[in-house]
Amino acid sequence: MLQIEIDSGSGFCFGVTTAIKKAEEELARGQQLYCLGDIVHNGMECERLRQMGLITIDHKQMATLHHVKVLLRAHGEPPSTYELARRNNIEIIDATCPVVLQLQKRIKKQYEAPRSASEETARGASIVIFGKRGHAEVLGLLGQTEGRAIVVENFDEATQLDLSHDIYLYSQTTKSLDEFHRITDYIQQHMAPGAIFRSFDTICRSVANRMPSISQFAVRHDLILFVCGKKSSNGKVLFDECRRVNANSHFIEGPDQIDPQWLQGVTTVGICGATSTPKWLMVQCREALECWGSKRTPDYAI
């Protein structure tokens, strides 16, 4: 008989849970509510909330709105978004993750730190952010520096930095802890004499701690179904870890993407996901597997 286990450590992180709860509370009151960008990088969860009345907009659409409520998701926003809301009399429902909010404040404080003209000219200090270009969180962080921070996506890009002047290194909260440490070590070893280097480990531990946990989970099963939206940066990192320890790992967005042929010769299946993966979606995947086992037709309806 096929044994199926859903990873207890997978599912929404605190920040995403809070954002969705705030959205549900507003919608339950019958209030019209807009969300700036997808509330979570999972298409099926976004569709569930759309059916409840949540309207997803982009920044251009927000600029045309007045006297409405707009929810800011966990990723956070740059100062310009708050200024736009003030000008257009938009009520902000701020669901920025506390970890992201604290990171924004740290970068802003560093950027605004007073420096003498001579020191700035001599050193040309740079704020560097290890993160994904264009990612909502990174755009919010860049906004704290008026767009002047340098973004590096990986170790190779970090090796191209100008290390002749002071560098202050921060990280997007959901990036790989191992790669951040690798970048930190490289910069530390190659900084020019007299230049100052400071690194700040700003990676969310609720995300970072999932790496060893999901690795232990993946190695226990014959087959791994990693359930996640394609837009999730965190999901890509976690899936790569699953595949590293268990070659029989498959990335799926929902139960309709499960291939029954994957089950041949399999006795145990592990179902896991990212910080943007809802528990109900992993449950649907388990139910689909159970239906095949009992010769019933799976129901994928939300």
N, C-alpha and C positions, 0 to 999 in steps of 0.2 A: 504493500500500500504506500502511496506517495505521501511523504511527510513534508509539510510546508510550514516555514517559519517566517514571520515578519519581524524584521530587526526593530527591537524596542528603542534603539537609539536614533532611528531615522525619523524624519518628519520635520515639521516646521520648527525653526529656532524661535527664541523668545521674541525677537523683533518682528518677525513675520506674523506670529500668533497675535501679537498686540495690534498690528495694523489691520488684520482681518477682523479681529474682534471689534475694533473701532468702527470699521465699515459696516459690519452687521448691525451694530447698535444704532447707527444713524439711519440705516435703511429700514430697520424695524419700526422706527418712529414715523415712517412714511416720508422722510426728508429726501429731497433730490440731492444726490451726492455725486460729485465728479472725483476721479482719481487721476493724478498726474503721472502717467505711465502705468504699465501693468503693475498691479498691486503686488504680484509675486511672479517669478519666472516659471509659471506653470499654466499652460493654456487652458487646461480643464478646470482648474480652480478659478481662473479668471472668468471662464464661461459660466460657472456656477454663480458667481457674484453678479455677473451681467444680468443673469436671469432674475436676480433679486432686485435689480434696478441700478447697479453701479455703472456709471458712465466713464469710460477711460478716455482721456484726452492727452494731447501732447502740449508742448510749451506754446506753439503758435495758436492752438485753439484756446488755451487759457488766456492768452492776451486779448481775446475778443469777448471774454466773459466779464460780467459785473454782478455784484450783489448775489453771489452764489457761495456754496460750500465746496471746497476742494480739499481732498485728503492727500497728504504727502506721505508716500510709502516709507518703509523702513530704511531704504537706501540713502535718504537725505537729499537735500537740495542746496544749491548755492545761494548766497545772499540776494542775488538778483531776483530770484523767484519770490522771496518774501516782500521785496520792494514792489514787484508787479502786483502782488495781492493787495498791498496797502493802497496803491494808486487806484485799483479797480474795485475797491471795497469788497474784496473776496475774503470770506471767513476761512481761515486755514484750520484744518483738523490735522494736527502734526503728529504723525506716527513714526517719525525718525527714530531708529533704534538708538537707545542710550549709548551703546558702544560707539556707534558712528558719530553721534552728536558730540561725544567727548573728544573723538579724534578730530573732528572739524575745529573744535575750540583750541586744541593743542596746535594744530597747523596755523590757524589764524593768529594765535599768540606769538608763534615763532616768526611768522611773516611780518607782524607789526612790531616786533622787538626793536627798540631804538638802537641804531648803529651810527657811529660817527661817519662822516663823509669819507674821511681818509681810509677808515677800516673797510668800508663797503667797496671802495674803489680798488683797494689793494687785494682784497680777498674774493670779491664777487661771489659771496655765499649763495649756495643753491639749496632749495628745498626739493627733494626727490621723493616721488611717490611710486612705490612698487605696486602696480595695479594694471587693470585692463583698460586701454584707451576706449573712451566712449561709454564705459559702464556708468550707470547712474550714480553710484557711490563716488566714483573717481571724479566725475564732473562736479559733484558737490564739494569735494575736497579741493579741486582746482579753483573753484570759485572763492575759496577762502584766501587765495593768493592772487586774486584778479587774473587768473589764468597763467601765472608766471612760473609755477612749479614745473618740474620736469617729470614726465611719466616714463617709467621703464617697465616693460611687460615681462621680462625674463632676465635670466643671468647674462645671456649674450649681450643684450642691450645695456646692461649695467656695466659691462666691461668697456663700453664706448664712452662712458662719462668722462668729463674733464675733471681729473682728480688733483688739479693744481691749486684748488681753492676749497674753502670750507663747504662741507656737505652735511645736510640734516636729512636723514632717511626715515621715511614713514612707510606704512603698508596699508593697502586696502584690507579691510577686516577679514575677508574670506580667502585671501591668497594662501599659498602653500608655506607653511612654517619652515620646512626644510630648505626651500629655495630662498626664502628671506634670509635665513642664516648663512647660506652659501654666498649670497650677494654681500651681506654684511662683512663676512670674512675677507672676501676679495677686495672690497673697497678699503678696509682697514689695512690690509697688507700692501696696497699700492698707492696710498695717499702720499702726496708730495710732502717733503719735510716742512714742518711749520704749519701746514694746513690742518684744520680741525675737522674731525668726523664724529658725528653723533648719530646713533641709530636708535629708533624707538620701535620696539616690538608692539605693534598695535593690532595684531591679528586676534580676532575673537576666539577665545578659548573654547567656547561651546561649539565652534566650527572645527578648530584645530584638533580638539580631542576626539572628534569623530573619525579621524584618520586611523589611529590604532584600533579603535573600536570596530570600525567597518571592516578593517583588514582581518581581525579575528573572526568576525561573523562570516565573511566570504570564504575563508579557508575551511569552514566546517561543513560546507554543502557541496553537493555534486554540481548543482546549477545555481547561478545567481541571476536574478532579474532585478536590474537597477532601474527604478521607475523615476523619471525626471523629465522636465521640460528642456528643450534644446538650448534655451537662452541662459540657462543657469551656469555661471562660471564655477560656482562651488560644486555643482553636480559633475562637471567634467573632471575636476580634480579627484573627487571621491570615486567616480567610476573607474578612472585610471588605476586607482589603488586596488579596487576590486579585481580588475583584470590582471594586475600585476601578480596577485597571489592566487587567482583562480582564472585560468584561461577560458573556462566555460562561463563567462559573464556576458550578459546581453543588456544593452541600453534600450529601454522602451519608454514611450510616453504614456502608454495605457495598455489595458488588457487586450485590446484588439490587435496589438502588434506582437503578441506572443505566438510563436511558431510551435505547434504541437510536436514537430519533429525534434525539438530541443529536448523533449522529455524521454526520448528513447534511451534506455539503460540507466535512467536517473531514479534514485530512490529518495533523495532529499533536495528540496528547493528552498533557497533563501531569497526573500523579497526585501529590498532595501531602497533607500533613496536619499535625496539631498535635503538641505534645510528649506527648500522651496517645494517639497513634495508633500501633499496632504495625506494623512493617514487613510482617509476614505478611499483614495485612489489605490493605495497598496492593498487594501482590503478587497477592492474590486478585482485586482489581479489574482489574489488568493482564491476568490470565489470562482473566477474563470477556470483556474486549474482544477478546482473541486468539481466543477460542472463536467469537464472533460473526463474526469475520473469516474463519474456516475452516468456518463453518456447523455447528459442534459446539454441544452444549448445555452451558452453564456449570455447574460443580459448586460450590455455595456452602458445602458442609459444612466445619465447623471441623476 
